[in-house]
């Protein structure tokens, strides 16, 4: 890989904009097909919303996407190609629910069988599964009740299904955890589409055999870095695209230092980042409208590092869901496979993040450690290292983990604006995937699809 600052012209058949998993997968497929391309990435590293950091003491932390499940076959195949091994997510021991009245409810297994609102929660999620099975993920607009569901929010649907406030608390946290948004912000159809794209609600929510099944020994950016190393000098870091001109003759992609000229471009960026680019001519109303209905989720991820995973000796898994008034919604044991240290990771979602990010750094840390102590005991309040990533403050993604769709977005703009090419521009990114939409696997498949479309057009 290289990083260059001299102003000059680069010509190739294809320009790939974005060095996350979608752009890298597109680049890999183009390279495998002997196509001439250049990939530009604004950041000084690849991976996009997958961000792996090695701390000064050698501990590896995943600040962004980190998990892989057994049905996420494209990501697993990519990792296998480059020798990036996985290991099972730790979930042995008692999980904890922390409630707004201060109660702590332990349970084991995939989900609690008892507790406030649990029966109603299960009933409503079964209804979600039934409705999701009718969704056409390849052509969503052909779904029978498409416009009806897209006109509603998840919140209005939950209220119509149950009066149980604790069940609605559970449903709200599920939405927050999956889309980093509040139920009143997200289209019901988008919720159903994503459930269908994952193969069911349980696939999204659970650990063993599901979306949170395993982690990468290299950190989740390991496969991305391996792809970038293979692509070599075709990958240019520190090149933020600020303008794209396109017509039937091709594309001209501009950064501060280079002009890239090509026959086709694959834009593999989060929707917010796409909107930051000046397009000439302007994007059509269908594409612009889709982007305007695709806000990024609001999430922060906080890691606390300890000498050992001490909670395991107390029979605790380190896994928790919190329905109290603190900032943290979900906690996982994120310790390395070799147990060389103990790590708890907490997630702050949606409206909780708005309140959390308004605090100064000291108060944020104190609030998170209070949540960790409620899960794993007072010792959890004294980590040797603590670090956070507030994704809404990321200069490029401006949110995470993904964009979600607000009511009306799918029905007004989906058919033409979701991922249909715009002339010589092709769109990739996990938000355009029909399987595992919003996940790393979805990003990989979207890059492969966009590359296949470009290769067909070049022929």
N, C-alpha and C positions, 0 to 999 in steps of 0.2 A: 504494500500500500504506500501511497505517497501523499504528501500535502504540499501544494505549490501555491505561491502567491503571485507569480508573474502573470500579467494580463496577456492572454493569447487565445487563439482559436483551436478548438478540438473538434474534429469531425469523425463521426462514426455512424453506423447504421441505426443504432438505438441509444437513447439516453435513458437511464433509470434514475429517477429522483427519489432518494430516500434509502438509507442503509439499515433499516430495520429488517425483520425477518421477511417481510413481503418483498422488499427491494432486493435483498440478497438471494432469495429463492428465485426471483425473476432473473437475476444476473447469472445464477448457477445454471438455470435451464438454458439461457442464451449461450453461455460458454459451452455447455455440453453439446449444443447444436452448431458450434463453430460460428456463431454470429458475432459481429463486431459491435461492441457496446462500451459505454462509459457509465459508471455509477457515481453519483455525487451525493454526499451526506453532509448536512450542516454541522453536526457535532464533531468532536474530535475522537469519536469511537463509534463502532457499529453496534447494532442491537435495538436501537430505537427505544420503545417502551419496555424492553428487557434490558436491565442495567445491573451488571454484576460488578461489585467493588471488592477489592482486597484491602483490608485495613492494615495499619502499620504493624499490627501484631500477627499478620498473616491470615486472619480470619476472613473468609469469603462470605459476602452478604449479597442477596438478591433484592434490589430495591424495587424492581418491577415484576413482570410476569416471571413465574418460577416453576410451576408444576407441569406435569405431563401425565395423561391418563392412557390406558391401554388401547382405547379406540382412536386416539390421536395419532394415527398411523403415519401421516406424512412427516410430522415432527420426529417421531421415533425412527423412521427410516433415515431421515437426514442426520440425526445424531449417530446412528449406527454407522453410516457411511464414513463419518469422521472419528469414530472411536470414542464418542462422548457417552460415558456410562451413566446409568441412573441407579438410584437406591430408593427403597420404600419410605414414604413419609411416615414419621413416627406418630403413632396413635394408640400405643399400648398404655393402659391404665384408665383411671376415671376422668372423664371430661366434666366440665363445670358449666352450669348456667348461673349467671349473676343477674338478679332481678332488681327492679326499682325500689322494692321495699327492703333491700339489703340481704335477702335470702340467697343462699348458695345451694344449688341443686345438682348433686353428682349423678352421672349416668355413664353407662358403658355401651359400646356398640355404635352403629352408624348414626342413630338418632334416639332421643329420649322416648320412652314408651309412656311416660307419665309426666305431669307438670302443667303449669298454667296454659290453657288454650291449645294444648297439643292435639287433642282429638279433632277440633275444628280446623286447625292448621293442616293436618293431614288430609282431611276431607276436601278442603279447598285446593290443595296442591294436586290432589287426584283429578279434580275438575280441570285444572290447568293442563294436566297431561292429556286428558281426553280431548280438549279443544286443540291442543298443539298437534295432535295426531292428524288433524284435518288440514294442516298448513302445507302448502306447496312451497318448499324452500327454494326450488329452482326458479319458479315464476310465482312469487308470493301474491301478486295481484290476481291470480286465478283462484285463490282460496275463497271458499263459499261465502264466508262472513267477513271478508277482508275489510271493506270500508266501515262496517259497523264496529268491528273491534279496534280499528285504527282511530276512530273518533273518540274512543274512551281512554281514560288513564287506568293504570293498574289500581290506583287508589279507589276510583269509583267502582271498579269491579269487585275489589275486596269488600267494600262496604255493602255491596248488593248481595254478597254471598254469606256474610256472617256478621252478627252483632257482638261477637266475643272480642273484647278489646285486647286480651292477651294473644289471641290467635292473630289479630291484625298487627300486633307488635312483632310477632314472629315473621309474618309475611313481609312486613316493612323491612326488617333486617335482611331477609333473603334478597329483596330487590336491591337494597343498599350494597350488600356484599357482592352481588353479581354484576350490577351495572353502575355502582358508585353514584346512584341517583336516588331521589325520593320517589315513592310510588305515585305522587301527584304530578310528577314531571314526565313520566315515561308512557309511551303508547302501549296499551294492552296488546295490540297486535305484535309489537316488537318483542315483548316478553314471550309471547307464544311462539314467534318465529325462532327466537334463540333457544327455547326449550326443544323445539323440533330439530333444530340444527345440531343439537348436542345428543339427541336420542332419548330425551326425557329429563324431567326435573331432578330426579335423583342423580343422574349423571353430572349435572351442574353442581349439586350441593355436597355430595359425599366424597369420601377419601378413597378407601380401598376399591379398586376397580373402576373408579370414577375420575373426575377432573383433577382432583388433588392427590392422585395415587402416588406419584413419585417425584423426585427432584434429581437434578444433575450434579454429579460429583465435581464437575468443572464450574458450577454455577450455570444458570440458564443461558447466559450469553456465550457459553463455550462453543456450541455448534455455530452460532453466528460468527464468532471470531475465526473459526476454522474455515468457513466458507469464504470470508474476506481474505484470509491468507492465501487460499487457492486462487481467488480472482486477482490478487496481486495489484499491479499498478492500474488496473481498470477501476479500482476503487479510489476515489479522491475524497479525503476527509476535510472538514472545515470549509466546505463550499456550500453556503446557504443560497438556495435559488430564490431570486426576488422577482424574476419576470420570465414568462414563457410566451413566445409568439408561435402561432401555429396556423398552417393553411394546407392546402392539398399537396404542396410541394414538400412539406416536412415541418420540422420544428426548430426553434432557436431558443435555447435555454440559457439564461444569464445568471451568473453569480457576480460577486464583486471583482473577481479576478479572471474569470474565463467566460467565453462564449462557446457554447456547445451546440453544434449543428448536426442534425440527424434526420433520418426519414420518419422515425416514430419515437415517441416518448412513453415510458411507463411511469406514471406518477403514483408512488407508493408511500403516501404520507397520511397522517391523521387528518380528518376533515378540517380542524382548526388551522393546521399548517397549510393546507391547500388554499384556504381563504386568505392567507397572508401573502400569496403570490399574485402579481399583476398579470392577468392573461390578456393577450391581444390576438383575436378579438375577445371581448368578454365571454365568459362561459354562458351557455344557453340557460334560459330560465329554469329548465328541468334540473340541470346539474347544480346551479346556484341555489335553487330552492331546497334541494336535497341537503346540501351542505348547511344551509341555514337552519334546518330542522335536525341537525346532528351535533348537538353540543357534547363536549367531552365530559366524562365522569369526574367527580370530585373525590379524591382519595389521598391519604397520606399513609406511609408505611414506616413503622418505627421498630428498630431492632435494639434489644438489650442483650448484652453479652456477659456471661458469667463463667467462672472457672470450670464449673461442671453443670450438667443438667440435673441439679439437685432435686427437683420436684419428682423425678422418676422414682427416687428411693422412697418417697412418700406415697407411691401408688398413683400419682397424677400423670396424666398424659401431656399436660401443657396446652391442651385444646380447650377453648372456651368460647361461649357466646354471651354477650353482655347486653342486657336490656335495662341497664340502669341509666343514670344521668351523666356518667363519665364520657370521655371522648371515644374510647375504644369500643368497637362493635364485635370484633372477632380476634382471637389469639390462637397462634399455632406454635408448637415446638419446632423451631427452625435450626436445631443443632446439627452439626456435621455428622456424617455417617460414623466416623471414628470416635465420636464423643470426646474429642479433644477439648471441647468447651461446651457450655450450654448457651442456647440462644432462644429467646422468646421474641416473636414478631407480632405486633399489633396493627390493626387496620382502623383508620378513622375515615368515615364515609359521609358524603352528602352534607346535610345541614350541620352535623356534628363537626365536620371539617371547617365550615364557615366560622364557627365559634372557636375552634381549636387554633386555627391559623391567626386569629386576631390576638392571641396571647403572646407574651414575650417567650423567648426560648426556655428560660428557667421554669416558667409556669407550665409550659407545654410538657416539658420533661417530667415535672412533678405529677401532673395529671395522669400521664401514661403509666408511670411507675406505680401510682396508686391502683390503677386498673390491674396491672400485672400482679401486684401484691394480693389483690382480691382473688386472683386465679391460683397463684402458686405459693402464697405465704409471704410473710414480711421480708424474707431474704431476697425476694424478687425486686424489692425496692432499692437494692444496693448493687447494681451491675458494675462491672469494671469498664464497660464501654456502652455508650448509648448514642444512636444516630438515627436521623429521620430523613425521609424523602417526601416532600409535599409536592405532589405531581401537578397541581394547579399552578405552581410557581416554576415549573420546568420551562425554559425559554423556547423550546421547540414543540413539545407535545401539548403543553398548556392544560394537562389533565390526564386522567387515566381511569381504568386500564384501557378503555375504549370509548368510542362515541356511542351514544344511544339515540333512539329516534323519538321525537316528541309527537304528540297526537297530530294527525293530519299529514305527517311527512311521507309515510309510505303511500297513502292513497292518492295524494296530490302529485308526488314527484318520483315515486319509487320505480315505476316501469321504465322511464327514460333517464332518470337521474341517478339511480343507485350505482350502476357500474357499466352502463352502456358506453362504449367509446365515444369520445367527442372529436370527430374527425381523426386526426393523426395522434390524438392523446388517448392513452389507455389507462384505466384506473385499477389499482391494486390496494391492498390493505386488508386487515382482518375484518373490517366492517363490510367488505364486499363478499365475504365467504358464505357459502351455502351449508357448510359443515363446520362446526365449532367456531361460529361467528363470535368474534371478540377475543379469541384465544390465539396463542402462538401458532397452533396447528392451522387455524383459519388463515393467519397471515401467510404461512408457507403455501397453502393451497392456492391462495389468491395470487401470489407471485407466479406460481406455475401456470395458472390459467391465463394471466395477462401475457406472459411470455409466449405461450402457445398461440394466442390471438395475434401477437405481433409477428411471430414467425410465419404464420399463415398469410398475413397481409404482405410481408416482404416477398413471399414466393409468388 
